[in-house]
Amino acid sequence: MDRIELESNPEGRDPRTQIYDDIVKDAIRAARQAEELKGVAIQNLLRLRERIDADLITLGYDPQSAAASSGHNGSAPRAAINPSREPEPKRSAGAKPFRDLDLASVGRIILREHGGGPLHGKEIEKLAKAGGYEHGGAHWQGYLAIALKRAGGIENIGLNRWKLNDQIAPIPIGRKKS
């Protein structure tokens, strides 16, 4: 390198690399700014979502039950067929319609009212207790699973989610009677 180039560039670097360094610095700065703007946009959307959810609840709309009754895939929910010709369990009138029903009947009614499911066991528990079902104790989820499997017609599709399926036969659970 010439002495003149070294005096104008005291670091001893090629002037063309300085241009590239500036471009890289600008790109890093722009990426940081984009991340900050993305974070702000996400926060704004979450605040807006909270307001919308609060307004929907105020209006009496429950997004979870609407999603469950829509079938999630765009198809209309199909009615469950009762192959055993047993009478379908019905909600009794009054403030506590599930008070005198067994848990399998309560689960079947709740799933039918929500388009056949799927519903999480915790949602079934909440709706059953709100309807006056008082049994189950501290191990409610285990009690629910056993009752629904024994009754048949209700399928566990994984992760404690249940749906109506008339092809599921009752499963005998418990000790064999001698």
N, CA, C and O atoms as a DFTB+ gen file, in Angstrom:
712 C
 N C O
     1  1       0.826      -1.180       0.000
     2  2       0.000       0.000       0.000
     3  2       0.872       1.247       0.000
     4  3       1.991       1.264       0.513
     5  1       0.324       2.253      -0.581
     6  2       1.051       3.526      -0.605
     7  2       0.954       4.212       0.739
     8  3       0.074       3.947       1.557
     9  1       1.904       5.105       0.920
    10  2       1.935       5.868       2.159
    11  2       0.718       6.785       2.250
    12  3       0.229       7.043       3.349
    13  1       0.221       7.283       1.120
    14  2      -0.921       8.195       1.093
    15  2      -2.178       7.451       1.560
    16  3      -2.970       8.003       2.324
    17  1      -2.370       6.201       1.108
    18  2      -3.545       5.426       1.531
    19  2      -3.494       5.148       3.017
    20  3      -4.530       5.173       3.681
    21  1      -2.311       4.883       3.558
    22  2      -2.190       4.591       4.986
    23  2      -2.508       5.822       5.823
    24  3      -3.086       5.698       6.902
    25  1      -2.144       6.999       5.346
    26  2      -2.426       8.211       6.110
    27  2      -3.923       8.503       6.129
    28  3      -4.450       8.941       7.152
    29  1      -4.633       8.261       4.988
    30  2      -6.065       8.522       4.956
    31  2      -6.846       7.429       5.678
    32  3      -7.977       7.658       6.107
    33  1      -6.274       6.280       5.812
    34  2      -6.906       5.150       6.495
    35  2      -5.955       4.661       7.573
    36  3      -5.189       3.728       7.330
    37  1      -5.978       5.259       8.758
    38  2      -4.979       4.954       9.787
    39  2      -5.009       3.507      10.266
    40  3      -4.016       3.028      10.813
    41  1      -6.115       2.801      10.077
    42  2      -6.193       1.405      10.540
    43  2      -5.444       0.479       9.602
    44  3      -5.176      -0.670       9.955
    45  1      -5.106       0.948       8.434
    46  2      -4.380       0.148       7.482
    47  2      -5.264      -0.826       6.728
    48  3      -4.772      -1.812       6.178
    49  1      -6.568      -0.564       6.693
    50  2      -7.513      -1.449       6.018
    51  2      -7.865      -0.882       4.665
    52  3      -7.740       0.314       4.404
    53  1      -8.305      -1.775       3.822
    54  2      -8.754      -1.389       2.489
    55  2     -10.027      -0.564       2.639
    56  3     -10.910      -0.978       3.390
    57  1     -10.176       0.575       1.971
    58  2     -11.364       1.422       2.113
    59  2     -12.644       0.703       1.707
    60  3     -13.723       1.049       2.189
    61  1     -12.543      -0.281       0.839
    62  2     -13.750      -1.009       0.418
    63  2     -14.321      -1.847       1.561
    64  3     -15.535      -2.044       1.621
    65  1     -13.478      -2.345       2.471
    66  2     -14.005      -3.122       3.607
    67  2     -14.760      -2.231       4.569
    68  3     -15.680      -2.691       5.246
    69  1     -14.386      -0.965       4.641
    70  2     -15.108      -0.023       5.500
    71  2     -16.556       0.115       5.038
    72  3     -17.455       0.207       5.874
    73  1     -16.798       0.132       3.746
    74  2     -18.151       0.232       3.204
    75  2     -18.963      -0.998       3.605
    76  3     -20.122      -0.880       4.004
    77  1     -18.353      -2.170       3.499
    78  2     -19.049      -3.398       3.872
    79  2     -19.343      -3.434       5.366
    80  3     -20.416      -3.880       5.772
    81  1     -18.409      -2.973       6.186
    82  2     -18.640      -2.923       7.630
    83  2     -19.824      -2.019       7.956
    84  3     -20.637      -2.340       8.822
    85  1     -19.915      -0.902       7.267
    86  2     -21.037       0.014       7.489
    87  2     -22.362      -0.640       7.091
    88  3     -23.371      -0.475       7.776
    89  1     -22.351      -1.375       5.994
    90  2     -23.566      -2.066       5.540
    91  2     -23.986      -3.115       6.566
    92  3     -25.171      -3.240       6.873
    93  1     -23.021      -3.871       7.098
    94  2     -23.329      -4.895       8.108
    95  2     -23.882      -4.243       9.375
    96  3     -24.854      -4.725       9.956
    97  1     -23.255      -3.142       9.799
    98  2     -23.744      -2.439      10.990
    99  2     -25.171      -1.941      10.791
   100  3     -26.008      -2.050      11.688
   101  1     -25.442      -1.392       9.602
   102  2     -26.799      -0.923       9.300
   103  2     -27.800      -2.079       9.302
   104  3     -28.923      -1.930       9.784
   105  1     -27.396      -3.222       8.768
   106  2     -28.283      -4.395       8.737
   107  2     -28.573      -4.891      10.150
   108  3     -29.712      -5.243      10.458
   109  1     -27.568      -4.924      11.002
   110  2     -27.764      -5.357      12.391
   111  2     -28.685      -4.386      13.116
   112  3     -29.576      -4.805      13.856
   113  1     -28.475      -3.098      12.906
   114  2     -29.327      -2.086      13.524
   115  2     -30.780      -2.240      13.055
   116  3     -31.705      -2.146      13.861
   117  1     -30.978      -2.474      11.764
   118  2     -32.337      -2.648      11.222
   119  2     -32.985      -3.914      11.779
   120  3     -34.185      -3.914      12.053
   121  1     -32.217      -4.992      11.951
   122  2     -32.765      -6.229      12.508
   123  2     -33.203      -6.019      13.953
   124  3     -34.254      -6.510      14.367
   125  1     -32.392      -5.285      14.721
   126  2     -32.771      -4.999      16.116
   127  2     -34.045      -4.158      16.174
   128  3     -34.927      -4.407      16.996
   129  1     -34.128      -3.175      15.304
   130  2     -35.310      -2.321      15.274
   131  2     -36.543      -3.132      14.870
   132  3     -37.623      -2.930      15.424
   133  1     -36.390      -4.046      13.914
   134  2     -37.509      -4.893      13.495
   135  2     -37.975      -5.773      14.647
   136  3     -39.180      -5.943      14.827
   137  1     -37.065      -6.334      15.430
   138  2     -37.432      -7.158      16.591
   139  2     -38.190      -6.332      17.628
   140  3     -39.173      -6.804      18.200
   141  1     -37.739      -5.104      17.869
   142  2     -38.434      -4.240      18.822
   143  2     -39.852      -3.935      18.333
   144  3     -40.807      -3.992      19.108
   145  1     -39.981      -3.616      17.062
   146  2     -41.302      -3.316      16.499
   147  2     -42.197      -4.552      16.540
   148  3     -43.395      -4.441      16.800
   149  1     -41.631      -5.711      16.287
   150  2     -42.401      -6.962      16.352
   151  2     -42.925      -7.184      17.773
   152  3     -44.083      -7.559      17.957
   153  1     -42.077      -6.953      18.771
   154  2     -42.503      -7.106      20.163
   155  2     -43.625      -6.152      20.530
   156  3     -44.580      -6.536      21.204
   157  1     -43.508      -4.906      20.085
   158  2     -44.551      -3.908      20.356
   159  2     -45.857      -4.311      19.673
   160  3     -46.932      -4.190      20.260
   161  1     -45.759      -4.791      18.425
   162  2     -46.965      -5.201      17.698
   163  2     -47.645      -6.376      18.399
   164  3     -48.871      -6.410      18.504
   165  1     -46.863      -7.330      18.874
   166  2     -47.439      -8.483      19.587
   167  2     -48.139      -8.019      20.862
   168  3     -49.245      -8.471      21.157
   169  1     -47.516      -7.133      21.610
   170  2     -48.141      -6.619      22.838
   171  2     -49.450      -5.907      22.523
   172  3     -50.440      -6.086      23.233
   173  1     -49.463      -5.105      21.469
   174  2     -50.693      -4.403      21.084
   175  2     -51.791      -5.384      20.696
   176  3     -52.948      -5.205      21.077
   177  1     -51.434      -6.423      19.935
   178  2     -52.426      -7.418      19.540
   179  2     -52.971      -8.184      20.745
   180  3     -54.167      -8.467      20.806
   181  1     -52.112      -8.519      21.697
   182  2     -52.582      -9.227      22.893
   183  2     -53.522      -8.361      23.722
   184  3     -54.518      -8.853      24.252
   185  1     -53.206      -7.065      23.838
   186  2     -54.115      -6.156      24.562
   187  2     -55.466      -6.076      23.859
   188  3     -56.516      -6.098      24.500
   189  1     -55.423      -5.983      22.533
   190  2     -56.648      -5.925      21.748
   191  2     -57.446      -7.219      21.902
   192  3     -58.670      -7.182      22.027
   193  1     -56.767      -8.343      21.894
   194  2     -57.436      -9.640      22.063
   195  2     -58.121      -9.727      23.425
   196  3     -59.252     -10.202      23.525
   197  1     -57.433      -9.266      24.473
   198  2     -58.037      -9.276      25.812
   199  2     -59.308      -8.437      25.842
   200  3     -60.305      -8.834      26.446
   201  1     -59.271      -7.277      25.189
   202  2     -60.468      -6.428      25.145
   203  2     -61.603      -7.103      24.385
   204  3     -62.757      -7.051      24.809
   205  1     -61.274      -7.736      23.263
   206  2     -62.297      -8.421      22.466
   207  2     -62.896      -9.572      23.263
   208  3     -64.115      -9.735      23.291
   209  1     -62.036     -10.386      23.922
   210  2     -62.551     -11.501      24.725
   211  2     -63.453     -11.001      25.844
   212  3     -64.501     -11.592      26.107
   213  1     -63.055      -9.916      26.506
   214  2     -63.884      -9.356      27.584
   215  2     -65.230      -8.876      27.031
   216  3     -66.270      -9.080      27.656
   217  1     -65.202      -8.243      25.865
   218  2     -66.456      -7.773      25.257
   219  2     -67.352      -8.948      24.865
   220  3     -68.568      -8.886      25.050
   221  1     -66.765     -10.015      24.327
   222  2     -67.555     -11.188      23.949
   223  2     -68.199     -11.839      25.177
   224  3     -69.361     -12.241      25.132
   225  1     -67.444     -11.939      26.265
   226  2     -67.991     -12.515      27.497
   227  2     -69.129     -11.637      28.013
   228  3     -70.151     -12.146      28.474
   229  1     -68.951     -10.323      27.934
   230  2     -70.002      -9.401      28.362
   231  2     -71.278      -9.622      27.558
   232  3     -72.385      -9.512      28.087
   233  1     -71.113      -9.934      26.277
   234  2     -72.263     -10.168      25.411
   235  2     -72.823     -11.585      25.544
   236  3     -73.840     -11.909      24.930
   237  1     -72.165     -12.429      26.342
   238  2     -72.666     -13.781      26.574
   239  2     -72.163     -14.812      25.575
   240  3     -72.731     -15.901      25.492
   241  1     -71.126     -14.509      24.822
   242  2     -70.575     -15.432      23.834
   243  2     -69.401     -16.178      24.439
   244  3     -68.506     -15.567      25.022
   245  1     -69.402     -17.525      24.301
   246  2     -68.320     -18.352      24.810
   247  2     -67.550     -18.917      23.623
   248  3     -68.046     -19.827      22.957
   249  1     -66.338     -18.400      23.333
   250  2     -65.590     -18.848      22.157
   251  2     -65.245     -20.336      22.193
   252  3     -65.190     -20.970      21.139
   253  1     -65.010     -20.914      23.378
   254  2     -64.640     -22.325      23.461
   255  2     -65.797     -23.225      23.057
   256  3     -65.598     -24.181      22.308
   257  1     -66.990     -22.940      23.532
   258  2     -68.117     -23.795      23.171
   259  2     -68.502     -23.586      21.716
   260  3     -68.982     -24.517      21.070
   261  1     -68.300     -22.374      21.178
   262  2     -68.590     -22.139      19.762
   263  2     -67.624     -22.913      18.883
   264  3     -68.025     -23.450      17.851
   265  1     -66.339     -22.981      19.280
   266  2     -65.353     -23.730      18.503
   267  2     -65.643     -25.221      18.579
   268  3     -65.509     -25.933      17.584
   269  1     -66.042     -25.699      19.763
   270  2     -66.336     -27.124      19.916
   271  2     -67.561     -27.527      19.104
   272  3     -67.604     -28.626      18.551
   273  1     -68.554     -26.649      19.028
   274  2     -69.764     -27.016      18.306
   275  2     -69.624     -26.847      16.801
   276  3     -70.470     -27.328      16.048
   277  1     -68.567     -26.170      16.348
   278  2     -68.391     -25.982      14.905
   279  2     -67.767     -27.187      14.243
   280  3     -67.785     -27.271      13.014
   281  1     -67.216     -28.125      14.991
   282  2     -66.631     -29.322      14.420
   283  2     -65.164     -29.149      14.053
   284  3     -64.551     -30.114      13.597
   285  1     -64.578     -27.995      14.223
   286  2     -63.179     -27.672      13.960
   287  2     -62.728     -27.882      12.526
   288  3     -61.711     -27.309      12.133
   289  1     -63.427     -28.673      11.722
   290  2     -62.959     -28.916      10.371
   291  2     -63.937     -28.387       9.334
   292  3     -63.811     -28.695       8.149
   293  1     -64.890     -27.610       9.760
   294  2     -65.842     -27.032       8.832
   295  2     -67.055     -27.896       8.587
   296  3     -68.013     -27.446       7.958
   297  1     -67.039     -29.118       9.065
   298  2     -68.190     -29.993       8.846
   299  2     -69.200     -29.805       9.969
   300  3     -68.849     -29.423      11.085
   301  1     -70.420     -30.073       9.662
   302  2     -71.464     -29.962      10.677
   303  2     -71.359     -31.156      11.613
   304  3     -71.058     -32.260      11.160
   305  1     -71.599     -30.966      12.909
   306  2     -71.529     -32.094      13.825
   307  2     -72.630     -33.095      13.513
   308  3     -73.767     -32.726      13.219
   309  1     -72.265     -34.374      13.585
   310  2     -73.267     -35.396      13.300
   311  2     -73.886     -35.866      14.600
   312  3     -73.236     -35.867      15.645
   313  1     -75.113     -36.255      14.532
   314  2     -75.819     -36.730      15.719
   315  2     -75.320     -38.126      16.075
   316  3     -75.069     -38.951      15.197
   317  1     -75.183     -38.375      17.362
   318  2     -74.741     -39.686      17.806
   319  2     -75.872     -40.694      17.648
   320  3     -77.039     -40.392      17.895
   321  1     -75.500     -41.877      17.239
   322  2     -76.475     -42.948      17.076
   323  2     -76.380     -43.826      18.311
   324  3     -75.282     -44.143      18.769
   325  1     -77.512     -44.217      18.846
   326  2     -77.525     -45.052      20.032
   327  2     -77.891     -46.476      19.603
   328  3     -79.074     -46.805      19.521
   329  1     -76.877     -47.340      19.323
   330  2     -77.167     -48.661      18.796
   331  2     -77.854     -49.591      19.794
   332  3     -78.527     -50.539      19.389
   333  1     -77.697     -49.337      21.075
   334  2     -78.280     -50.241      22.068
   335  2     -79.764     -49.956      22.303
   336  3     -80.426     -50.693      23.032
   337  1     -80.279     -48.913      21.702
   338  2     -81.686     -48.513      21.833
   339  2     -82.071     -48.199      23.273
   340  3     -83.246     -48.249      23.636
   341  1     -81.069     -47.876      24.091
   342  2     -81.380     -47.421      25.440
   343  2     -81.871     -45.983      25.328
   344  3     -81.444     -45.248      24.438
   345  1     -82.752     -45.585      26.212
   346  2     -83.210     -44.201      26.140
   347  2     -82.031     -43.250      26.367
   348  3     -81.195     -43.476      27.241
   349  1     -81.981     -42.193      25.573
   350  2     -80.928     -41.202      25.718
   351  2     -81.099     -40.470      27.043
   352  3     -82.218     -40.111      27.410
   353  1     -80.007     -40.246      27.763
   354  2     -80.139     -39.489      29.012
   355  2     -80.522     -38.052      28.697
   356  3     -80.024     -37.461      27.739
   357  1     -81.394     -37.508      29.495
   358  2     -81.873     -36.145      29.299
   359  2     -81.551     -35.314      30.534
   360  3     -81.483     -35.825      31.652
   361  1     -81.358     -34.049      30.306
   362  2     -81.194     -33.108      31.416
   363  2     -82.532     -32.955      32.113
   364  3     -83.558     -32.779      31.455
   365  1     -82.533     -33.019      33.407
   366  2     -83.781     -32.755      34.109
   367  2     -83.941     -31.246      34.272
   368  3     -82.967     -30.496      34.216
   369  1     -85.154     -30.826      34.468
   370  2     -85.439     -29.404      34.610
   371  2     -84.951     -28.916      35.961
   372  3     -84.819     -29.700      36.901
   373  1     -84.687     -27.645      36.056
   374  2     -84.303     -27.055      37.328
   375  2     -82.886     -26.528      37.301
   376  3     -82.196     -26.583      36.283
   377  1     -82.471     -26.016      38.444
   378  2     -81.157     -25.395      38.540
   379  2     -80.027     -26.420      38.558
   380  3     -78.902     -26.103      38.170
   381  1     -80.309     -27.641      39.002
   382  2     -79.272     -28.675      39.088
   383  2     -79.724     -29.917      38.327
   384  3     -80.137     -30.902      38.940
   385  1     -79.651     -29.881      37.003
   386  2     -80.196     -30.985      36.208
   387  2     -79.407     -32.287      36.312
   388  3     -79.944     -33.347      35.992
   389  1     -78.151     -32.239      36.747
   390  2     -77.336     -33.452      36.795
   391  2     -77.322     -34.100      38.175
   392  3     -76.602     -35.076      38.389
   393  1     -78.100     -33.579      39.106
   394  2     -78.041     -34.047      40.481
   395  2     -78.279     -35.550      40.608
   396  3     -77.560     -36.210      41.358
   397  1     -79.253     -36.111      39.906
   398  2     -79.620     -37.517      40.090
   399  2     -79.127     -38.425      38.964
   400  3     -79.607     -39.552      38.839
   401  1     -78.182     -37.964      38.141
   402  2     -77.690     -38.773      37.033
   403  2     -76.322     -39.348      37.344
   404  3     -75.588     -38.815      38.176
   405  1     -75.977     -40.457      36.661
   406  2     -74.634     -41.012      36.809
   407  2     -73.680     -40.218      35.919
   408  3     -74.116     -39.519      35.004
   409  1     -72.381     -40.326      36.185
   410  2     -71.394     -39.506      35.503
   411  2     -71.328     -39.782      34.000
   412  3     -71.115     -38.856      33.218
   413  1     -71.504     -41.021      33.587
   414  2     -71.465     -41.335      32.159
   415  2     -72.609     -40.629      31.427
   416  3     -72.412     -40.102      30.331
   417  1     -73.784     -40.616      32.018
   418  2     -74.921     -39.919      31.396
   419  2     -74.674     -38.417      31.341
   420  3     -74.993     -37.761      30.349
   421  1     -74.110     -37.887      32.405
   422  2     -73.793     -36.458      32.442
   423  2     -72.780     -36.131      31.347
   424  3     -72.944     -35.153      30.617
   425  1     -71.730     -36.952      31.234
   426  2     -70.721     -36.735      30.199
   427  2     -71.309     -36.812      28.803
   428  3     -70.972     -36.006      27.935
   429  1     -72.188     -37.781      28.584
   430  2     -72.821     -37.941      27.273
   431  2     -73.689     -36.718      26.935
   432  3     -73.664     -36.232      25.804
   433  1     -74.451     -36.228      27.911
   434  2     -75.299     -35.047      27.687
   435  2     -74.433     -33.830      27.354
   436  3     -74.719     -33.097      26.408
   437  1     -73.388     -33.624      28.128
   438  2     -72.517     -32.463      27.916
   439  2     -71.854     -32.534      26.545
   440  3     -71.802     -31.535      25.826
   441  1     -71.347     -33.710      26.180
   442  2     -70.705     -33.845      24.867
   443  2     -71.709     -33.615      23.735
   444  3     -71.386     -32.973      22.736
   445  1     -72.926     -34.141      23.895
   446  2     -73.948     -33.959      22.861
   447  2     -74.290     -32.474      22.715
   448  3     -74.446     -31.977      21.599
   449  1     -74.403     -31.772      23.836
   450  2     -74.720     -30.347      23.799
   451  2     -73.600     -29.522      23.176
   452  3     -73.834     -28.397      22.733
   453  1     -72.399     -30.063      23.138
   454  2     -71.258     -29.363      22.555
   455  2     -70.846     -30.000      21.233
   456  3     -69.659     -30.057      20.910
   457  1     -71.806     -30.470      20.484
   458  2     -71.558     -30.964      19.131
   459  2     -70.834     -32.295      19.069
   460  3     -70.249     -32.619      18.035
   461  1     -70.853     -33.067      20.122
   462  2     -70.197     -34.369      20.119
   463  2     -68.753     -34.319      20.566
   464  3     -68.093     -35.356      20.626
   465  1     -68.247     -33.146      20.880
   466  2     -66.883     -33.014      21.362
   467  2     -65.955     -32.609      20.245
   468  3     -66.419     -32.296      19.149
   469  1     -64.700     -32.605      20.478
   470  2     -64.020     -33.034      21.695
   471  2     -64.059     -31.960      22.784
   472  3     -64.046     -30.758      22.518
   473  1     -64.108     -32.447      24.002
   474  2     -64.027     -31.578      25.179
   475  2     -62.998     -32.172      26.123
   476  3     -62.893     -33.392      26.250
   477  1     -62.246     -31.317      26.777
   478  2     -61.267     -31.759      27.759
   479  2     -61.995     -32.198      29.024
   480  3     -63.061     -31.671      29.344
   481  1     -61.432     -33.150      29.734
   482  2     -62.038     -33.646      30.967
   483  2     -62.292     -32.543      31.979
   484  3     -63.276     -32.593      32.718
   485  1     -61.424     -31.555      32.021
   486  2     -61.596     -30.441      32.959
   487  2     -62.837     -29.623      32.587
   488  3     -63.552     -29.151      33.470
   489  1     -63.096     -29.451      31.278
   490  2     -64.296     -28.725      30.851
   491  2     -65.551     -29.529      31.204
   492  3     -66.548     -28.965      31.656
   493  1     -65.497     -30.842      30.996
   494  2     -66.638     -31.692      31.348
   495  2     -66.893     -31.595      32.848
   496  3     -68.038     -31.476      33.286
   497  1     -65.817     -31.648      33.630
   498  2     -65.951     -31.538      35.089
   499  2     -66.595     -30.210      35.478
   500  3     -67.507     -30.179      36.303
   501  1     -66.125     -29.121      34.888
   502  2     -66.651     -27.795      35.221
   503  2     -68.137     -27.698      34.887
   504  3     -68.926     -27.181      35.679
   505  1     -68.513     -28.200      33.703
   506  2     -69.918     -28.135      33.294
   507  2     -70.800     -29.065      34.140
   508  3     -71.936     -28.726      34.470
   509  1     -70.262     -30.234      34.483
   510  2     -71.030     -31.174      35.299
   511  2     -71.283     -30.596      36.693
   512  3     -72.400     -30.660      37.206
   513  1     -70.254     -30.041      37.289
   514  2     -70.407     -29.463      38.626
   515  2     -71.331     -28.246      38.594
   516  3     -72.105     -28.025      39.526
   517  1     -71.247     -27.458      37.518
   518  2     -72.144     -26.308      37.385
   519  2     -73.590     -26.758      37.248
   520  3     -74.507     -26.032      37.633
   521  1     -73.801     -27.968      36.693
   522  2     -75.146     -28.500      36.525
   523  2     -75.634     -29.298      37.713
   524  3     -76.706     -29.899      37.655
   525  1     -74.863     -29.314      38.800
   526  2     -75.339     -29.958      40.013
   527  2     -74.778     -31.349      40.292
   528  3     -75.177     -31.968      41.278
   529  1     -73.869     -31.867      39.465
   530  2     -73.282     -33.173      39.737
   531  2     -72.328     -33.025      40.913
   532  3     -71.429     -32.185      40.883
   533  1     -72.519     -33.835      41.947
   534  2     -71.789     -33.628      43.199
   535  2     -70.844     -34.755      43.573
   536  3     -70.215     -34.680      44.628
   537  1     -70.713     -35.795      42.763
   538  2     -69.864     -36.929      43.116
   539  2     -68.478     -36.764      42.506
   540  3     -68.231     -35.799      41.783
   541  1     -67.591     -37.675      42.783
   542  2     -66.285     -37.665      42.148
   543  2     -65.152     -37.435      43.117
   544  3     -64.090     -38.041      42.973
   545  1     -65.342     -36.593      44.082
   546  2     -64.343     -36.380      45.111
   547  2     -63.062     -35.743      44.599
   548  3     -63.073     -34.964      43.646
   549  1     -61.950     -36.091      45.254
   550  2     -60.660     -35.475      44.952
   551  2     -60.049     -36.001      43.660
   552  3     -59.225     -35.321      43.050
   553  1     -60.436     -37.192      43.234
   554  2     -59.843     -37.811      42.041
   555  2     -60.847     -37.818      40.897
   556  3     -61.119     -38.857      40.297
   557  1     -61.383     -36.663      40.611
   558  2     -62.476     -36.536      39.663
   559  2     -62.102     -37.015      38.269
   560  3     -62.896     -37.705      37.630
   561  1     -60.919     -36.669      37.781
   562  2     -60.531     -37.025      36.418
   563  2     -60.413     -38.535      36.236
   564  3     -60.808     -39.056      35.193
   565  1     -59.882     -39.244      37.222
   566  2     -59.818     -40.698      37.141
   567  2     -61.205     -41.317      37.175
   568  3     -61.483     -42.282      36.462
   569  1     -62.057     -40.766      37.994
   570  2     -63.438     -41.219      38.097
   571  2     -64.166     -41.012      36.768
   572  3     -64.936     -41.867      36.330
   573  1     -63.912     -39.863      36.134
   574  2     -64.521     -39.560      34.840
   575  2     -64.074     -40.575      33.785
   576  3     -64.903     -41.107      33.046
   577  1     -62.772     -40.843      33.713
   578  2     -62.251     -41.762      32.707
   579  2     -62.867     -43.149      32.854
   580  3     -63.267     -43.756      31.861
   581  1     -62.945     -43.648      34.063
   582  2     -63.510     -44.979      34.286
   583  2     -64.988     -45.011      33.921
   584  3     -65.447     -45.944      33.262
   585  1     -65.732     -43.995      34.347
   586  2     -67.173     -43.967      34.060
   587  2     -67.439     -43.908      32.561
   588  3     -68.327     -44.604      32.067
   589  1     -66.689     -43.094      31.831
   590  2     -66.917     -42.956      30.400
   591  2     -66.503     -44.214      29.637
   592  3     -67.163     -44.594      28.670
   593  1     -65.421     -44.858      30.061
   594  2     -64.991     -46.094      29.390
   595  2     -65.974     -47.229      29.659
   596  3     -66.272     -48.020      28.764
   597  1     -66.475     -47.311      30.880
   598  2     -67.455     -48.362      31.213
   599  2     -68.735     -48.221      30.405
   600  3     -69.329     -49.214      29.987
   601  1     -69.152     -46.991      30.190
   602  2     -70.434     -46.746      29.530
   603  2     -70.370     -47.037      28.036
   604  3     -71.361     -47.482      27.456
   605  1     -69.233     -46.797      27.406
   606  2     -69.127     -46.967      25.960
   607  2     -69.766     -45.805      25.226
   608  3     -70.515     -45.019      25.806
   609  1     -69.457     -45.707      23.939
   610  2     -70.028     -44.646      23.122
   611  2     -69.304     -43.323      23.258
   612  3     -69.676     -42.337      22.623
   613  1     -68.269     -43.299      24.087
   614  2     -67.487     -42.089      24.295
   615  2     -66.020     -42.477      24.155
   616  3     -65.570     -43.455      24.752
   617  1     -65.282     -41.710      23.368
   618  2     -63.911     -42.055      23.039
   619  2     -62.941     -41.038      23.616
   620  3     -63.173     -39.832      23.538
   621  1     -61.848     -41.533      24.199
   622  2     -60.756     -40.672      24.632
   623  2     -59.824     -40.522      23.435
   624  3     -59.211     -41.495      22.997
   625  1     -59.718     -39.298      22.903
   626  2     -58.889     -39.093      21.713
   627  2     -57.489     -38.626      22.083
   628  3     -56.729     -38.203      21.212
   629  1     -57.142     -38.697      23.345
   630  2     -55.810     -38.333      23.808
   631  2     -55.811     -37.017      24.556
   632  3     -56.667     -36.157      24.350
   633  1     -54.830     -36.886      25.429
   634  2     -54.664     -35.673      26.232
   635  2     -55.921     -35.334      27.025
   636  3     -56.253     -34.161      27.198
   637  1     -56.620     -36.362      27.505
   638  2     -57.829     -36.222      28.321
   639  2     -58.931     -35.461      27.590
   640  3     -59.712     -34.739      28.209
   641  1     -58.989     -35.627      26.275
   642  2     -60.070     -35.036      25.481
   643  2     -61.013     -36.158      25.082
   644  3     -60.574     -37.239      24.691
   645  1     -62.320     -35.895      25.183
   646  2     -63.350     -36.902      24.970
   647  2     -64.303     -36.461      23.879
   648  3     -64.598     -35.275      23.732
   649  1     -64.783     -37.440      23.112
   650  2     -65.799     -37.141      22.104
   651  2     -66.731     -38.333      21.982
   652  3     -66.378     -39.458      22.335
   653  1     -67.934     -38.065      21.471
   654  2     -68.901     -39.132      21.260
   655  2     -68.451     -39.978      20.079
   656  3     -67.999     -39.444      19.066
   657  1     -68.572     -41.297      20.206
   658  2     -68.256     -42.219      19.121
   659  2     -69.088     -43.472      19.354
   660  3     -68.785     -44.269      20.241
   661  1     -70.139     -43.643      18.552
   662  2     -71.061     -44.751      18.769
   663  2     -70.432     -46.107      18.442
   664  3     -71.052     -47.143      18.682
   665  1     -69.225     -46.119      17.903
   666  2     -68.553     -47.375      17.582
   667  2     -67.753     -47.944      18.766
   668  3     -67.254     -49.066      18.694
   669  1     -67.636     -47.179      19.835
   670  2     -66.863     -47.605      21.001
   671  2     -67.749     -48.452      21.906
   672  3     -68.789     -47.997      22.382
   673  1     -67.323     -49.682      22.134
   674  2     -68.069     -50.595      23.002
   675  2     -67.722     -50.327      24.463
   676  3     -66.637     -49.830      24.765
   677  1     -68.640     -50.655      25.369
   678  2     -68.326     -50.504      26.793
   679  2     -67.148     -51.391      27.179
   680  3     -67.007     -52.504      26.672
   681  1     -66.313     -50.895      28.071
   682  2     -65.150     -51.647      28.541
   683  2     -65.395     -52.001      29.998
   684  3     -65.546     -51.109      30.833
   685  1     -65.437     -53.310      30.323
   686  2     -65.588     -53.668      31.731
   687  2     -64.302     -53.325      32.486
   688  3     -63.217     -53.784      32.129
   689  1     -64.438     -52.524      33.519
   690  2     -63.283     -52.107      34.306
   691  2     -63.543     -52.493      35.748
   692  3     -64.638     -52.276      36.269
   693  1     -62.552     -53.057      36.384
   694  2     -62.669     -53.428      37.788
   695  2     -62.438     -54.907      37.988
   696  3     -61.971     -55.604      37.086
   697  1     -62.763     -55.375      39.154
   698  2     -62.544     -56.786      39.514
   699  2     -63.588     -57.668      38.873
   700  3     -64.738     -57.271      38.682
   701  1     -63.162     -58.877      38.542
   702  2     -64.122     -59.851      38.002
   703  2     -64.948     -60.397      39.148
   704  3     -64.426     -60.664      40.231
   705  1     -66.222     -60.560      38.909
   706  2     -67.109     -61.077      39.944
   707  2     -67.081     -62.608      39.881
   708  3     -67.184     -63.193      38.803
   709  1     -66.943     -63.247      41.042
   710  2     -66.871     -64.708      41.070
   711  2     -68.233     -65.312      41.249
   712  3     -68.364     -66.536      41.295
